[in-house]
Amino acid sequence: MGVRLMVVDDHRLLAEALASALKLRGHRVLAAAAPSAGAADLVVSRAPEVCLLGTAAPARPGAFDPVVRIKKERPQVAVVVLGPVPSPRGIAAAFAAGASGYVRNDERIEGVERAMMKARAGESAVSPQLLQQAFEELLHPAAQPDDEGARLLELLTPREVEVLMRVADGEDTRLIAAGMDIAPSTARTHVQRVLMKLEVGSRLEAAALAARTGLLDRAGGQTARATAVGPDAPAAPDAPAGPDASAGPDAPVPPPG
């Protein structure tokens, strides 16, 4: 029997993609929404059986405030958090807030579905592998953990960072061009270069990678700092539309040289 659920994530493209996949598997999706800051109001008003709540930073203070309110006002709603491999503190914070499960946001759809079913049945939904990884970090903390998000961010120009953020928000080439006041062919070229630099084959893969590594959160902070510099700061010039400019948005991206 299908689950009545809601999917909430700060990045609309990811929320809608997951919602579409679950609909195809027979579940009733009441809403797919962004940002997660408004999740509590939406969940309280719609009262699904399960809420899938995406977060890119489970250790951030206040990350699970929506869970606390949902469980206070709709205790029958089971909340399953979708996030990166967390620290033990991240998992503990999710469950302390009232979550019924924690699933990696790169988990296969079958794993997400199993977690939903267990949460609806009143069981805790967290994989032994995830717990093992978390407690391994607790027992043997890395002195200098690899920050994949920071590494990927360094590969992109400020223009490409803005394009990636717009891609993650579900904007197509036309909307990206209008929002950045550039030609569609230039926007398309920027998108192709982002995919090439991140070594992914589609916009959805780029958005998922950026969310999983925390790149989008870092990019948002970088954008805020750049804005604070003021309007007189020189803007990076648009890249000229190359020979691939006429290709469609789903055209294959050549492998990095």
C-alpha positions as CSV (number, residue, x, y, z in Angstrom):
1,M,0.0,0.0,0.0
2,G,1.4,3.4,-1.0
3,V,2.5,6.0,1.6
4,R,0.9,9.5,1.8
5,L,4.0,11.7,2.0
6,M,5.6,15.0,1.5
7,V,9.1,15.7,0.2
8,V,10.7,18.9,1.4
9,D,14.2,20.1,0.5
10,D,16.0,23.4,0.2
11,H,16.7,22.6,-3.4
12,R,13.4,22.3,-5.4
13,L,14.9,20.3,-8.2
14,L,15.9,17.5,-5.8
15,A,12.6,17.6,-4.0
16,E,10.6,17.3,-7.3
17,A,12.9,14.6,-8.7
18,L,12.5,12.4,-5.6
19,A,8.7,13.1,-5.5
20,S,8.4,12.0,-9.2
21,A,10.3,8.8,-8.5
22,L,8.1,7.9,-5.6
23,K,4.9,8.6,-7.5
24,L,6.0,6.1,-10.1
25,R,6.4,3.6,-7.3
26,G,2.8,4.0,-6.3
27,H,3.1,6.5,-3.4
28,R,0.8,9.5,-3.0
29,V,2.9,12.6,-2.9
30,L,0.9,15.5,-1.3
31,A,3.6,18.1,-2.0
32,A,7.2,18.6,-3.1
33,A,8.4,21.8,-1.6
34,A,11.3,24.2,-1.0
35,P,12.7,25.6,1.1
36,S,12.7,23.4,4.1
37,A,12.4,26.4,6.3
38,G,8.7,26.4,5.6
39,A,8.4,22.7,6.0
40,A,6.7,22.7,9.4
41,D,3.8,24.9,8.3
42,L,3.2,22.8,5.2
43,V,3.4,19.5,7.0
44,V,1.2,20.6,9.9
45,S,-1.5,21.7,7.4
46,R,-1.4,18.7,5.1
47,A,-0.7,16.0,7.7
48,P,1.0,13.3,5.6
49,E,1.9,9.9,7.0
50,V,5.6,10.5,6.3
51,C,7.7,13.6,5.6
52,L,11.0,13.3,3.8
53,L,13.1,16.3,5.0
54,G,16.3,17.0,3.1
55,T,19.2,18.8,4.7
56,A,22.7,19.5,3.5
57,A,24.1,20.4,6.9
58,P,22.7,18.1,9.7
59,A,25.1,19.5,12.3
60,R,24.1,23.1,11.7
61,P,22.3,24.7,14.7
62,G,18.6,24.7,14.1
63,A,18.7,22.3,11.2
64,F,16.0,20.1,12.8
65,D,13.8,22.8,14.3
66,P,11.1,22.0,11.7
67,V,11.1,18.4,13.0
68,V,10.6,19.6,16.6
69,R,7.5,21.6,15.6
70,I,6.1,18.8,13.3
71,K,6.3,16.3,16.1
72,K,4.8,18.7,18.6
73,E,1.8,19.6,16.4
74,R,1.4,16.4,14.4
75,P,3.0,13.6,16.4
76,Q,1.5,11.0,14.1
77,V,3.7,12.2,11.2
78,A,6.9,10.2,10.8
79,V,9.8,12.4,9.7
80,V,12.7,10.8,7.8
81,V,15.8,13.0,7.3
82,L,17.7,12.8,4.0
83,G,21.2,14.1,4.4
84,P,24.9,13.6,3.8
85,V,27.0,11.1,5.8
86,P,26.7,12.9,9.2
87,S,28.8,13.0,12.3
88,P,27.4,11.1,15.2
89,R,26.2,14.5,16.5
90,G,24.2,14.9,13.3
91,I,22.4,11.6,13.7
92,A,21.8,12.2,17.4
93,A,20.4,15.7,16.7
94,A,17.9,14.3,14.1
95,F,16.6,11.6,16.5
96,A,16.6,14.0,19.5
97,A,14.4,16.3,17.5
98,G,11.9,13.5,16.9
99,A,12.9,12.1,13.5
100,S,12.0,8.5,12.8
101,G,14.9,7.9,10.4
102,Y,18.0,9.1,8.7
103,V,18.9,8.1,5.2
104,R,21.9,9.3,3.1
105,N,20.7,11.6,0.3
106,D,22.5,9.6,-2.3
107,E,20.7,6.4,-1.2
108,R,18.9,4.4,-4.0
109,I,15.2,4.9,-4.2
110,E,14.6,1.4,-2.8
111,G,16.5,2.4,0.3
112,V,14.4,5.6,0.7
113,E,11.3,3.6,0.2
114,R,12.2,1.0,2.9
115,A,12.9,3.8,5.3
116,M,9.5,5.3,4.6
117,M,7.7,2.1,5.3
118,K,9.6,1.4,8.5
119,A,9.0,4.9,9.8
120,R,5.3,4.7,9.0
121,A,5.2,1.4,11.0
122,G,6.7,3.2,14.0
123,E,10.2,1.7,13.6
124,S,13.5,3.5,13.6
125,A,14.9,3.8,10.0
126,V,18.6,4.1,9.9
127,S,20.9,1.6,8.2
128,P,23.5,-0.3,10.2
129,Q,26.1,0.8,7.7
130,L,25.3,4.5,8.4
131,L,25.5,4.0,12.1
132,Q,28.8,2.2,11.6
133,Q,30.2,5.0,9.6
134,A,29.1,7.6,12.1
135,F,30.5,5.8,15.1
136,E,33.7,5.0,13.2
137,E,34.2,8.8,12.9
138,L,33.4,9.2,16.6
139,L,36.1,6.6,17.6
140,H,38.7,7.6,15.0
141,P,38.1,11.3,14.0
142,A,40.0,12.5,11.0
143,A,42.5,15.2,11.8
144,Q,41.7,17.1,8.6
145,P,38.6,15.8,7.0
146,D,38.4,16.1,3.2
147,D,36.1,18.9,2.3
148,E,34.8,17.8,-1.1
149,G,32.4,20.8,-1.3
150,A,35.2,23.3,-0.9
151,R,37.3,21.5,-3.5
152,L,34.5,21.5,-6.1
153,L,33.7,25.1,-5.4
154,E,37.2,26.1,-6.3
155,L,36.8,24.6,-9.8
156,L,34.0,27.0,-10.7
157,T,34.0,30.7,-11.6
158,P,31.6,33.0,-9.8
159,R,29.3,33.0,-12.9
160,E,29.3,29.2,-12.9
161,V,28.5,29.1,-9.2
162,E,25.5,31.2,-9.9
163,V,24.5,29.0,-12.8
164,L,24.8,25.9,-10.6
165,M,22.6,27.4,-7.9
166,R,19.9,28.3,-10.5
167,V,20.1,24.7,-11.9
168,A,19.6,23.3,-8.4
169,D,16.5,25.6,-8.1
170,G,15.1,23.9,-11.2
171,E,15.6,26.8,-13.7
172,D,15.9,25.9,-17.3
173,T,18.2,27.6,-19.8
174,R,15.6,30.3,-20.6
175,L,15.1,31.3,-17.0
176,I,18.9,31.2,-16.2
177,A,19.5,33.5,-19.1
178,A,16.7,35.9,-18.1
179,G,17.8,35.9,-14.4
180,M,21.4,36.6,-15.3
181,D,20.7,39.0,-18.1
182,I,22.7,36.9,-20.6
183,A,21.9,35.3,-23.9
184,P,20.4,31.7,-23.8
185,S,23.4,30.4,-25.8
186,T,25.8,31.8,-23.2
187,A,23.7,30.3,-20.4
188,R,23.8,27.0,-22.1
189,T,27.6,27.2,-22.4
190,H,27.9,28.0,-18.7
191,V,25.7,24.9,-17.9
192,Q,27.8,22.7,-20.1
193,R,31.0,23.9,-18.4
194,V,29.6,23.3,-14.9
195,L,28.7,19.7,-15.9
196,M,32.2,19.2,-17.4
197,K,34.0,20.6,-14.3
198,L,31.9,18.5,-11.9
199,E,32.3,15.5,-14.1
200,V,28.6,14.7,-14.2
201,G,26.3,14.0,-17.2
202,S,23.1,15.8,-16.3
203,R,21.8,18.8,-14.5
204,L,20.1,16.6,-11.9
205,E,23.4,14.8,-11.2
206,A,25.1,18.2,-10.8
207,A,22.4,19.4,-8.3
208,A,22.6,16.1,-6.3
209,L,26.4,16.3,-6.1
210,A,26.3,19.9,-5.0
211,A,23.7,19.2,-2.3
212,R,25.5,16.0,-1.1
213,T,28.9,17.7,-0.7
214,G,27.6,20.9,0.8
215,L,28.7,22.9,-2.2
216,L,25.4,24.7,-2.5
217,D,25.5,25.9,1.1
218,R,29.1,27.1,0.6
219,A,28.1,28.8,-2.7
220,G,25.3,30.6,-1.0
221,G,27.7,32.0,1.6
222,Q,30.1,33.0,-1.1
223,T,27.3,34.8,-2.9
224,A,26.3,36.6,0.2
225,R,29.9,37.8,0.8
226,A,30.2,38.9,-2.7
227,T,27.0,41.0,-2.4
228,A,28.3,42.6,0.7
229,V,31.3,43.9,-1.2
230,G,29.0,46.2,-3.0
231,P,27.7,46.9,-6.5
232,D,31.0,48.5,-7.6
233,A,32.8,45.2,-7.5
234,P,33.9,44.1,-11.0
235,A,31.7,41.3,-12.4
236,A,33.3,38.3,-14.1
237,P,32.7,38.6,-17.9
238,D,30.4,36.1,-19.5
239,A,32.1,33.3,-21.3
240,P,31.6,33.5,-25.1
241,A,29.2,31.0,-26.5
242,G,31.4,28.3,-28.0
243,P,30.8,25.9,-30.8
244,D,28.5,23.9,-28.6
245,A,26.1,26.9,-28.0
246,S,23.5,25.5,-30.4
247,A,23.2,22.2,-28.6
248,G,20.1,21.5,-26.5
249,P,20.1,21.5,-22.7
250,D,20.4,17.8,-22.6
251,A,23.2,17.5,-25.1
252,P,26.0,15.2,-24.0
253,V,28.9,16.8,-22.3
254,P,32.4,15.9,-23.6
255,P,34.7,14.4,-20.9
256,P,37.3,16.7,-19.3
257,G,40.5,17.0,-21.2
